[in-house]
Amino acid sequence: MEKNEMYTASGTNIEAVKQANENSGMSYNEAKEYIARTTGGHGTQIYSDTNAEQIRKKNQQG
């Protein structure tokens, strides 16, 4: 065991868990945001990067 390694009371290596989390992919919230951005759907406006005013103007012109 190295000096810099920290363990929980149950013996879990904290740094190893942090490293595994970094390599595990998207978090739950990141996955929700990705799905909202790529599939659309009900209640996903908070994830939208669409400028609603710009769309309104475009629709009025055309």
Gaussian input, Z-matrix of N, CA and C with variables (Angstrom, degrees):
# hf/3-21g

backbone

0 1
 N
 C     1     B1
 C     2     B2     1     A1
 N     3     B3     2     A2     1     D1
 C     4     B4     3     A3     2     D2
 C     5     B5     4     A4     3     D3
 N     6     B6     5     A5     4     D4
 C     7     B7     6     A6     5     D5
 C     8     B8     7     A7     6     D6
 N     9     B9     8     A8     7     D7
 C    10    B10     9     A9     8     D8
 C    11    B11    10    A10     9     D9
 N    12    B12    11    A11    10    D10
 C    13    B13    12    A12    11    D11
 C    14    B14    13    A13    12    D12
 N    15    B15    14    A14    13    D13
 C    16    B16    15    A15    14    D14
 C    17    B17    16    A16    15    D15
 N    18    B18    17    A17    16    D16
 C    19    B19    18    A18    17    D17
 C    20    B20    19    A19    18    D18
 N    21    B21    20    A20    19    D19
 C    22    B22    21    A21    20    D20
 C    23    B23    22    A22    21    D21
 N    24    B24    23    A23    22    D22
 C    25    B25    24    A24    23    D23
 C    26    B26    25    A25    24    D24
 N    27    B27    26    A26    25    D25
 C    28    B28    27    A27    26    D26
 C    29    B29    28    A28    27    D27
 N    30    B30    29    A29    28    D28
 C    31    B31    30    A30    29    D29
 C    32    B32    31    A31    30    D30
 N    33    B33    32    A32    31    D31
 C    34    B34    33    A33    32    D32
 C    35    B35    34    A34    33    D33
 N    36    B36    35    A35    34    D34
 C    37    B37    36    A36    35    D35
 C    38    B38    37    A37    36    D36
 N    39    B39    38    A38    37    D37
 C    40    B40    39    A39    38    D38
 C    41    B41    40    A40    39    D39
 N    42    B42    41    A41    40    D40
 C    43    B43    42    A42    41    D41
 C    44    B44    43    A43    42    D42
 N    45    B45    44    A44    43    D43
 C    46    B46    45    A45    44    D44
 C    47    B47    46    A46    45    D45
 N    48    B48    47    A47    46    D46
 C    49    B49    48    A48    47    D47
 C    50    B50    49    A49    48    D48
 N    51    B51    50    A50    49    D49
 C    52    B52    51    A51    50    D50
 C    53    B53    52    A52    51    D51
 N    54    B54    53    A53    52    D52
 C    55    B55    54    A54    53    D53
 C    56    B56    55    A55    54    D54
 N    57    B57    56    A56    55    D55
 C    58    B58    57    A57    56    D56
 C    59    B59    58    A58    57    D57
 N    60    B60    59    A59    58    D58
 C    61    B61    60    A60    59    D59
 C    62    B62    61    A61    60    D60
 N    63    B63    62    A62    61    D61
 C    64    B64    63    A63    62    D62
 C    65    B65    64    A64    63    D63
 N    66    B66    65    A65    64    D64
 C    67    B67    66    A66    65    D65
 C    68    B68    67    A67    66    D66
 N    69    B69    68    A68    67    D67
 C    70    B70    69    A69    68    D68
 C    71    B71    70    A70    69    D69
 N    72    B72    71    A71    70    D70
 C    73    B73    72    A72    71    D71
 C    74    B74    73    A73    72    D72
 N    75    B75    74    A74    73    D73
 C    76    B76    75    A75    74    D74
 C    77    B77    76    A76    75    D75
 N    78    B78    77    A77    76    D76
 C    79    B79    78    A78    77    D77
 C    80    B80    79    A79    78    D78
 N    81    B81    80    A80    79    D79
 C    82    B82    81    A81    80    D80
 C    83    B83    82    A82    81    D81
 N    84    B84    83    A83    82    D82
 C    85    B85    84    A84    83    D83
 C    86    B86    85    A85    84    D84
 N    87    B87    86    A86    85    D85
 C    88    B88    87    A87    86    D86
 C    89    B89    88    A88    87    D87
 N    90    B90    89    A89    88    D88
 C    91    B91    90    A90    89    D89
 C    92    B92    91    A91    90    D90
 N    93    B93    92    A92    91    D91
 C    94    B94    93    A93    92    D92
 C    95    B95    94    A94    93    D93
 N    96    B96    95    A95    94    D94
 C    97    B97    96    A96    95    D95
 C    98    B98    97    A97    96    D96
 N    99    B99    98    A98    97    D97
 C   100   B100    99    A99    98    D98
 C   101   B101   100   A100    99    D99
 N   102   B102   101   A101   100   D100
 C   103   B103   102   A102   101   D101
 C   104   B104   103   A103   102   D102
 N   105   B105   104   A104   103   D103
 C   106   B106   105   A105   104   D104
 C   107   B107   106   A106   105   D105
 N   108   B108   107   A107   106   D106
 C   109   B109   108   A108   107   D107
 C   110   B110   109   A109   108   D108
 N   111   B111   110   A110   109   D109
 C   112   B112   111   A111   110   D110
 C   113   B113   112   A112   111   D111
 N   114   B114   113   A113   112   D112
 C   115   B115   114   A114   113   D113
 C   116   B116   115   A115   114   D114
 N   117   B117   116   A116   115   D115
 C   118   B118   117   A117   116   D116
 C   119   B119   118   A118   117   D117
 N   120   B120   119   A119   118   D118
 C   121   B121   120   A120   119   D119
 C   122   B122   121   A121   120   D120
 N   123   B123   122   A122   121   D121
 C   124   B124   123   A123   122   D122
 C   125   B125   124   A124   123   D123
 N   126   B126   125   A125   124   D124
 C   127   B127   126   A126   125   D125
 C   128   B128   127   A127   126   D126
 N   129   B129   128   A128   127   D127
 C   130   B130   129   A129   128   D128
 C   131   B131   130   A130   129   D129
 N   132   B132   131   A131   130   D130
 C   133   B133   132   A132   131   D131
 C   134   B134   133   A133   132   D132
 N   135   B135   134   A134   133   D133
 C   136   B136   135   A135   134   D134
 C   137   B137   136   A136   135   D135
 N   138   B138   137   A137   136   D136
 C   139   B139   138   A138   137   D137
 C   140   B140   139   A139   138   D138
 N   141   B141   140   A140   139   D139
 C   142   B142   141   A141   140   D140
 C   143   B143   142   A142   141   D141
 N   144   B144   143   A143   142   D142
 C   145   B145   144   A144   143   D143
 C   146   B146   145   A145   144   D144
 N   147   B147   146   A146   145   D145
 C   148   B148   147   A147   146   D146
 C   149   B149   148   A148   147   D147
 N   150   B150   149   A149   148   D148
 C   151   B151   150   A150   149   D149
 C   152   B152   151   A151   150   D150
 N   153   B153   152   A152   151   D151
 C   154   B154   153   A153   152   D152
 C   155   B155   154   A154   153   D153
 N   156   B156   155   A155   154   D154
 C   157   B157   156   A156   155   D155
 C   158   B158   157   A157   156   D156
 N   159   B159   158   A158   157   D157
 C   160   B160   159   A159   158   D158
 C   161   B161   160   A160   159   D159
 N   162   B162   161   A161   160   D160
 C   163   B163   162   A162   161   D161
 C   164   B164   163   A163   162   D162
 N   165   B165   164   A164   163   D163
 C   166   B166   165   A165   164   D164
 C   167   B167   166   A166   165   D165
 N   168   B168   167   A167   166   D166
 C   169   B169   168   A168   167   D167
 C   170   B170   169   A169   168   D168
 N   171   B171   170   A170   169   D169
 C   172   B172   171   A171   170   D170
 C   173   B173   172   A172   171   D171
 N   174   B174   173   A173   172   D172
 C   175   B175   174   A174   173   D173
 C   176   B176   175   A175   174   D174
 N   177   B177   176   A176   175   D175
 C   178   B178   177   A177   176   D176
 C   179   B179   178   A178   177   D177
 N   180   B180   179   A179   178   D178
 C   181   B181   180   A180   179   D179
 C   182   B182   181   A181   180   D180
 N   183   B183   182   A182   181   D181
 C   184   B184   183   A183   182   D182
 C   185   B185   184   A184   183   D183

   B1=1.4412
   B2=1.5286
   B3=1.3405
   B4=1.4606
   B5=1.5162
   B6=1.3344
   B7=1.4559
   B8=1.5247
   B9=1.3288
   B10=1.4555
   B11=1.5260
   B12=1.3052
   B13=1.4564
   B14=1.5216
   B15=1.3413
   B16=1.4602
   B17=1.5181
   B18=1.3240
   B19=1.4532
   B20=1.5215
   B21=1.3361
   B22=1.4614
   B23=1.5249
   B24=1.3224
   B25=1.4643
   B26=1.5250
   B27=1.3489
   B28=1.4629
   B29=1.5280
   B30=1.3340
   B31=1.4595
   B32=1.5140
   B33=1.3322
   B34=1.4645
   B35=1.5207
   B36=1.3236
   B37=1.4549
   B38=1.5283
   B39=1.3103
   B40=1.4592
   B41=1.5187
   B42=1.2998
   B43=1.4620
   B44=1.5258
   B45=1.3089
   B46=1.4580
   B47=1.5267
   B48=1.3331
   B49=1.4606
   B50=1.5256
   B51=1.3263
   B52=1.4713
   B53=1.5246
   B54=1.3144
   B55=1.4608
   B56=1.5203
   B57=1.3205
   B58=1.4657
   B59=1.5220
   B60=1.3256
   B61=1.4650
   B62=1.5279
   B63=1.3153
   B64=1.4717
   B65=1.5173
   B66=1.3081
   B67=1.4598
   B68=1.5301
   B69=1.3251
   B70=1.4663
   B71=1.5227
   B72=1.3308
   B73=1.4594
   B74=1.5151
   B75=1.3295
   B76=1.4572
   B77=1.5250
   B78=1.3362
   B79=1.4541
   B80=1.5235
   B81=1.3143
   B82=1.4608
   B83=1.5265
   B84=1.3304
   B85=1.4667
   B86=1.5240
   B87=1.3261
   B88=1.4622
   B89=1.5309
   B90=1.3180
   B91=1.4653
   B92=1.5215
   B93=1.3357
   B94=1.4719
   B95=1.5238
   B96=1.3254
   B97=1.4614
   B98=1.5247
   B99=1.3141
   B100=1.4633
   B101=1.5252
   B102=1.3234
   B103=1.4636
   B104=1.5225
   B105=1.3260
   B106=1.4645
   B107=1.5239
   B108=1.3224
   B109=1.4638
   B110=1.5212
   B111=1.3077
   B112=1.4612
   B113=1.5180
   B114=1.3304
   B115=1.4560
   B116=1.5227
   B117=1.3299
   B118=1.4627
   B119=1.5096
   B120=1.3170
   B121=1.4516
   B122=1.5123
   B123=1.3096
   B124=1.4560
   B125=1.5292
   B126=1.3332
   B127=1.4659
   B128=1.5208
   B129=1.3213
   B130=1.4653
   B131=1.5287
   B132=1.3484
   B133=1.4618
   B134=1.5298
   B135=1.3233
   B136=1.4679
   B137=1.5261
   B138=1.3134
   B139=1.4591
   B140=1.5246
   B141=1.3175
   B142=1.4542
   B143=1.5253
   B144=1.3183
   B145=1.4608
   B146=1.5273
   B147=1.3258
   B148=1.4605
   B149=1.5185
   B150=1.3204
   B151=1.4572
   B152=1.5310
   B153=1.3295
   B154=1.4606
   B155=1.5241
   B156=1.3067
   B157=1.4712
   B158=1.5272
   B159=1.2942
   B160=1.4631
   B161=1.5336
   B162=1.3190
   B163=1.4649
   B164=1.5283
   B165=1.3460
   B166=1.4743
   B167=1.5211
   B168=1.3286
   B169=1.4652
   B170=1.5218
   B171=1.3156
   B172=1.4592
   B173=1.5223
   B174=1.3423
   B175=1.4634
   B176=1.5260
   B177=1.3170
   B178=1.4653
   B179=1.5207
   B180=1.3301
   B181=1.4625
   B182=1.5215
   B183=1.2779
   B184=1.4528
   B185=1.4527
   A1=108.42
   A2=117.22
   A3=121.56
   A4=110.44
   A5=117.17
   A6=122.04
   A7=112.60
   A8=118.05
   A9=122.35
   A10=113.56
   A11=118.46
   A12=120.93
   A13=110.22
   A14=114.72
   A15=120.05
   A16=108.36
   A17=116.05
   A18=122.13
   A19=109.81
   A20=115.63
   A21=120.71
   A22=108.31
   A23=116.13
   A24=121.02
   A25=111.38
   A26=116.43
   A27=119.52
   A28=112.77
   A29=116.89
   A30=120.25
   A31=115.25
   A32=117.92
   A33=121.14
   A34=110.23
   A35=117.25
   A36=122.79
   A37=108.31
   A38=117.78
   A39=123.22
   A40=111.58
   A41=118.73
   A42=121.78
   A43=111.32
   A44=117.61
   A45=121.02
   A46=110.51
   A47=116.94
   A48=120.95
   A49=110.07
   A50=117.15
   A51=120.53
   A52=110.57
   A53=117.54
   A54=122.04
   A55=110.46
   A56=116.76
   A57=120.17
   A58=110.76
   A59=117.19
   A60=120.91
   A61=111.35
   A62=117.72
   A63=121.49
   A64=111.38
   A65=116.89
   A66=121.41
   A67=113.56
   A68=117.58
   A69=119.67
   A70=114.47
   A71=118.88
   A72=119.87
   A73=111.93
   A74=115.19
   A75=120.83
   A76=112.03
   A77=114.41
   A78=119.63
   A79=108.53
   A80=117.07
   A81=121.78
   A82=110.15
   A83=117.86
   A84=120.92
   A85=111.91
   A86=117.55
   A87=120.10
   A88=110.38
   A89=116.84
   A90=120.45
   A91=110.48
   A92=117.60
   A93=120.55
   A94=110.90
   A95=116.47
   A96=120.47
   A97=110.67
   A98=117.34
   A99=121.46
   A100=110.80
   A101=117.08
   A102=120.81
   A103=110.49
   A104=116.75
   A105=120.27
   A106=111.19
   A107=116.87
   A108=120.19
   A109=112.60
   A110=117.32
   A111=119.73
   A112=114.10
   A113=118.69
   A114=120.05
   A115=113.34
   A116=117.01
   A117=119.46
   A118=109.62
   A119=115.90
   A120=118.40
   A121=112.09
   A122=115.62
   A123=123.67
   A124=110.91
   A125=116.43
   A126=120.93
   A127=114.93
   A128=118.40
   A129=120.12
   A130=112.64
   A131=117.50
   A132=120.29
   A133=112.75
   A134=117.29
   A135=118.97
   A136=111.67
   A137=118.10
   A138=121.54
   A139=112.79
   A140=117.04
   A141=120.89
   A142=111.08
   A143=116.20
   A144=120.54
   A145=110.21
   A146=116.98
   A147=122.60
   A148=109.81
   A149=116.43
   A150=122.06
   A151=107.51
   A152=116.63
   A153=121.55
   A154=111.61
   A155=117.41
   A156=120.81
   A157=110.45
   A158=117.86
   A159=122.57
   A160=110.58
   A161=116.95
   A162=121.14
   A163=110.39
   A164=116.82
   A165=119.95
   A166=110.86
   A167=116.70
   A168=120.58
   A169=111.58
   A170=116.63
   A171=121.95
   A172=110.79
   A173=116.02
   A174=120.47
   A175=111.86
   A176=118.15
   A177=121.74
   A178=110.90
   A179=117.07
   A180=121.52
   A181=111.11
   A182=117.51
   A183=119.86
   A184=114.86
   D1=128.89
   D2=179.25
   D3=-81.16
   D4=159.74
   D5=179.84
   D6=-63.88
   D7=-35.89
   D8=-175.18
   D9=-77.79
   D10=-13.32
   D11=-177.22
   D12=-77.93
   D13=136.22
   D14=178.42
   D15=-116.26
   D16=140.81
   D17=-177.91
   D18=-125.65
   D19=150.01
   D20=174.41
   D21=-77.55
   D22=174.49
   D23=178.80
   D24=-60.41
   D25=-29.35
   D26=-179.23
   D27=-86.83
   D28=-0.97
   D29=176.47
   D30=96.51
   D31=11.18
   D32=179.53
   D33=-78.58
   D34=131.31
   D35=177.96
   D36=-76.97
   D37=109.68
   D38=-174.88
   D39=-62.08
   D40=-44.02
   D41=-179.16
   D42=-65.15
   D43=-36.85
   D44=178.46
   D45=-65.16
   D46=-38.82
   D47=178.19
   D48=-67.05
   D49=-43.09
   D50=178.21
   D51=-60.22
   D52=-42.30
   D53=179.98
   D54=-65.38
   D55=-42.14
   D56=178.88
   D57=-63.83
   D58=-38.86
   D59=178.21
   D60=-63.83
   D61=-40.31
   D62=178.98
   D63=-61.89
   D64=-32.44
   D65=-176.39
   D66=-94.69
   D67=5.76
   D68=-170.89
   D69=-92.30
   D70=-2.76
   D71=179.67
   D72=101.85
   D73=-157.01
   D74=-174.90
   D75=-73.25
   D76=148.54
   D77=172.00
   D78=-77.62
   D79=171.19
   D80=178.86
   D81=-57.90
   D82=-46.86
   D83=-178.85
   D84=-68.29
   D85=-36.59
   D86=176.22
   D87=-64.47
   D88=-38.98
   D89=178.51
   D90=-66.37
   D91=-42.08
   D92=177.59
   D93=-60.39
   D94=-44.05
   D95=179.96
   D96=-63.98
   D97=-44.30
   D98=179.54
   D99=-60.05
   D100=-46.13
   D101=179.74
   D102=-62.62
   D103=-42.29
   D104=179.64
   D105=-63.46
   D106=-41.31
   D107=-178.72
   D108=-70.58
   D109=-32.89
   D110=-172.82
   D111=-97.13
   D112=-20.19
   D113=-177.70
   D114=-118.40
   D115=-13.24
   D116=-175.75
   D117=69.02
   D118=-164.99
   D119=176.86
   D120=129.74
   D121=174.87
   D122=-176.74
   D123=-68.90
   D124=130.66
   D125=174.76
   D126=75.39
   D127=23.29
   D128=-177.33
   D129=-107.10
   D130=11.83
   D131=-176.93
   D132=-57.11
   D133=-33.30
   D134=-176.79
   D135=-64.04
   D136=-20.54
   D137=179.66
   D138=-95.09
   D139=-3.71
   D140=-175.12
   D141=-79.25
   D142=140.60
   D143=174.17
   D144=-108.15
   D145=16.22
   D146=178.92
   D147=-77.92
   D148=134.38
   D149=176.33
   D150=-86.34
   D151=103.61
   D152=-174.56
   D153=-61.40
   D154=-38.86
   D155=-179.38
   D156=-64.48
   D157=-40.04
   D158=178.31
   D159=-62.91
   D160=-40.51
   D161=178.46
   D162=-65.91
   D163=-42.20
   D164=178.22
   D165=-58.74
   D166=-46.18
   D167=179.43
   D168=-61.57
   D169=-42.89
   D170=179.41
   D171=-62.22
   D172=-42.22
   D173=179.65
   D174=-66.89
   D175=-33.92
   D176=178.66
   D177=-69.71
   D178=-33.67
   D179=-179.45
   D180=-72.70
   D181=-37.25
   D182=-169.76
   D183=-102.06

